[in-house]
């Protein structure tokens, strides 16, 4: 972990609050009790929390997204990211164009498997990694998956170091539910906090 990342994550642990993660734990627990899950309520809550409403996906694409989300634990995908991305790409967005829903697919998978990293604008800015914007669908997906693998490796490397454990120990005392998360999810919450709380300040985004 470089010194800039360490400083940013240290600042993130100071400002991350229980209210920032409360909705996530509610969503996670809902999926763990599928027999009692109100899917309509869950979908609205998930869409609000993760910004699907702001993406103007339109009803057909949003409906397909949640169909895939609820069926994901029982689906058999050789490579889930590519399969899910292509299924959603086949459905036009509200304004008629087709998009690769990179961010939303990571959220679909990660709500079921916390070891998988999320990708959003805060992660993009923190690591300086963007999926290819041009090229074939398959080419862009391959580039995205390479970036996602790099993020996951970075999280794994962080959690092996004493610096990370020193950062998270007081955080876990303040927000005990975080100690029951996979380390990848804890890393994601910290990166999200850096971006959402604008902890960059005047620092140059010199990411390596």
Wavefront OBJ file of the C-alpha trace (Angstrom):
o trace
v 0.000 0.000 0.000
v 1.549 3.311 -1.008
v 1.644 6.296 1.325
v -1.143 8.185 -0.461
v -3.500 5.234 -0.265
v -2.621 4.679 3.382
v -3.339 8.295 4.290
v -6.632 8.300 2.392
v -7.784 5.057 3.995
v -6.784 6.287 7.436
v -8.917 9.385 6.893
v -11.750 7.170 5.661
v -11.749 5.110 8.855
v -12.175 8.348 10.815
v -15.292 9.485 8.965
v -17.066 6.237 8.025
v -20.196 5.941 10.163
v -22.656 3.164 10.932
v -25.408 4.998 9.043
v -23.268 4.765 5.887
v -23.326 0.968 5.925
v -26.646 0.233 7.626
v -28.621 -0.173 4.397
v -26.053 -2.578 2.995
v -26.377 -4.900 5.973
v -30.144 -4.754 5.697
v -29.955 -5.790 2.030
v -27.493 -8.571 2.776
v -29.610 -9.985 5.564
v -32.696 -9.853 3.366
v -31.081 -12.116 0.782
v -29.990 -14.524 3.488
v -33.655 -15.138 4.324
v -35.190 -15.600 0.850
v -38.329 -17.301 2.153
v -39.305 -14.091 3.951
v -37.957 -11.652 1.364
v -40.277 -9.013 -0.048
v -38.699 -8.774 -3.492
v -40.500 -5.600 -4.474
v -39.362 -3.787 -1.333
v -35.836 -5.185 -1.671
v -35.611 -4.063 -5.306
v -36.646 -0.496 -4.473
v -34.199 -0.351 -1.584
v -31.335 -1.812 -3.637
v -32.052 0.516 -6.563
v -32.014 3.556 -4.298
v -28.887 2.517 -2.393
v -26.821 1.648 -5.453
v -28.074 4.361 -7.775
v -29.989 2.325 -10.350
v -32.700 4.975 -10.309
v -30.230 7.649 -11.380
v -28.981 5.599 -14.323
v -32.297 5.847 -16.223
v -32.137 2.180 -17.169
v -35.849 1.941 -17.876
v -38.314 -0.645 -16.662
v -37.377 -3.592 -18.987
v -33.663 -3.393 -18.151
v -34.282 -2.862 -14.432
v -36.724 -5.785 -14.346
v -34.149 -8.019 -16.048
v -31.455 -6.893 -13.627
v -33.451 -7.976 -10.589
v -34.522 -11.191 -12.280
v -30.834 -12.025 -12.661
v -30.060 -10.885 -9.124
v -32.686 -13.076 -7.497
v -31.814 -16.080 -9.669
v -28.045 -15.646 -9.360
v -27.413 -18.059 -6.459
v -28.956 -20.922 -8.450
v -27.601 -19.976 -11.868
v -24.735 -21.888 -13.462
v -22.341 -19.478 -15.137
v -18.936 -20.481 -16.412
v -17.927 -16.834 -16.064
v -20.725 -14.839 -14.417
v -19.587 -11.296 -15.174
v -19.508 -11.767 -18.945
v -22.764 -13.704 -19.081
v -24.625 -11.169 -16.963
v -23.173 -8.183 -18.809
v -24.234 -9.609 -22.168
v -27.736 -10.455 -21.015
v -28.259 -6.901 -19.796
v -26.599 -5.422 -22.892
v -29.271 -7.054 -25.050
v -31.948 -4.821 -23.492
v -31.935 -1.128 -24.522
v -31.803 1.518 -21.857
v -34.596 4.076 -21.401
v -33.212 6.369 -24.103
v -32.779 3.520 -26.568
v -29.041 2.844 -26.382
v -27.340 -0.293 -25.101
v -24.795 -0.233 -22.296
v -22.466 -2.618 -20.534
v -23.584 -2.305 -16.923
v -20.147 -2.864 -15.417
v -20.844 -1.214 -12.079
v -24.278 -2.717 -11.512
v -23.169 -6.242 -12.404
v -20.402 -6.084 -9.800
v -23.027 -5.053 -7.253
v -25.320 -7.879 -8.315
v -22.578 -10.455 -7.791
v -21.060 -8.902 -4.676
v -24.344 -8.771 -2.754
v -24.239 -12.588 -2.951
v -20.457 -13.012 -2.604
v -18.681 -10.434 -0.454
v -15.274 -11.604 -1.601
v -15.952 -10.012 -4.989
v -15.037 -6.326 -5.386
v -17.372 -3.565 -6.475
v -16.677 -1.170 -9.311
v -18.048 2.366 -9.388
v -16.830 5.909 -9.960
v -15.159 6.027 -6.544
v -13.188 2.857 -7.265
v -12.358 4.202 -10.730
v -10.971 7.427 -9.296
v -9.082 5.720 -6.476
v -7.241 3.241 -8.708
v -7.325 5.138 -11.988
v -8.780 2.121 -13.778
v -11.436 2.447 -16.460
v -12.908 -0.272 -18.661
v -12.277 0.126 -22.413
v -14.766 2.583 -23.894
v -14.387 1.389 -27.474
v -14.040 -1.959 -29.203
v -16.260 -5.008 -29.367
v -18.406 -6.070 -26.439
v -16.119 -9.038 -25.777
v -13.001 -6.844 -25.907
v -14.451 -4.354 -23.442
v -15.536 -7.109 -21.061
v -12.064 -8.673 -21.099
v -10.507 -5.301 -20.280
v -12.981 -4.736 -17.462
v -12.325 -8.160 -15.952
v -8.576 -7.496 -16.008
v -9.151 -4.282 -14.044
v -11.444 -6.051 -11.603
v -8.824 -8.742 -10.993
v -6.236 -6.036 -10.307
v -8.542 -4.395 -7.757
v -9.211 -7.710 -6.031
v -5.475 -8.454 -5.843
v -4.839 -5.006 -4.392
v -7.455 -5.586 -1.679
v -5.926 -8.971 -0.863
v -2.469 -7.413 -0.603
v -3.753 -4.643 1.662
v -5.290 -7.059 4.124
v -2.010 -8.952 4.533
v -0.283 -5.892 5.927
v -0.054 -4.619 9.496
v -1.039 -1.126 8.361
v -4.468 -2.313 7.281
v -5.138 -4.178 10.510
v -4.077 -1.130 12.470
v -6.594 0.956 10.527
v -9.519 -1.417 10.837
v -9.215 -2.463 14.495
v -10.746 0.757 15.888
v -13.240 0.824 13.001
v -14.514 -2.625 13.939
v -14.952 -1.504 17.519
v -17.065 1.437 16.389
v -19.038 -0.497 13.741
v -19.043 -4.161 14.877
v -21.002 -5.370 11.835
v -18.012 -4.552 9.640
v -15.942 -7.189 11.436
v -18.380 -9.787 10.069
v -17.775 -8.694 6.473
v -15.294 -10.174 4.053
v -12.159 -8.058 3.901
v -12.936 -7.113 0.278
v -16.164 -5.473 1.395
v -14.361 -3.556 4.139
v -11.859 -2.306 1.555
v -14.709 -1.263 -0.701
v -16.418 0.695 2.065
v -13.192 2.570 2.737
v -12.587 3.372 -0.943
v -16.233 4.461 -1.253
v -15.771 6.732 1.754
v -12.723 8.380 0.201
v -14.739 9.297 -2.880
v -18.168 9.991 -1.413
v -16.767 12.161 1.395
v -14.336 13.877 -0.999
v -11.296 13.034 1.096
v -8.966 13.742 -1.795
v -9.014 17.427 -0.962
v -6.325 19.119 -2.984
v -4.205 16.011 -3.359
v -3.188 15.028 -6.847
v -4.811 11.776 -7.931
v -1.477 10.140 -8.632
v -2.601 6.528 -8.491
v -0.293 3.582 -9.128
l 1 2 3 4 5 6 7 8 9 10 11 12 13 14 15 16 17 18 19 20 21 22 23 24 25 26 27 28 29 30 31 32 33 34 35 36 37 38 39 40 41 42 43 44 45 46 47 48 49 50 51 52 53 54 55 56 57 58 59 60 61 62 63 64 65 66 67 68 69 70 71 72 73 74 75 76 77 78 79 80 81 82 83 84 85 86 87 88 89 90 91 92 93 94 95 96 97 98 99 100 101 102 103 104 105 106 107 108 109 110 111 112 113 114 115 116 117 118 119 120 121 122 123 124 125 126 127 128 129 130 131 132 133 134 135 136 137 138 139 140 141 142 143 144 145 146 147 148 149 150 151 152 153 154 155 156 157 158 159 160 161 162 163 164 165 166 167 168 169 170 171 172 173 174 175 176 177 178 179 180 181 182 183 184 185 186 187 188 189 190 191 192 193 194 195 196 197 198 199 200 201 202 203 204 205 206 207 208
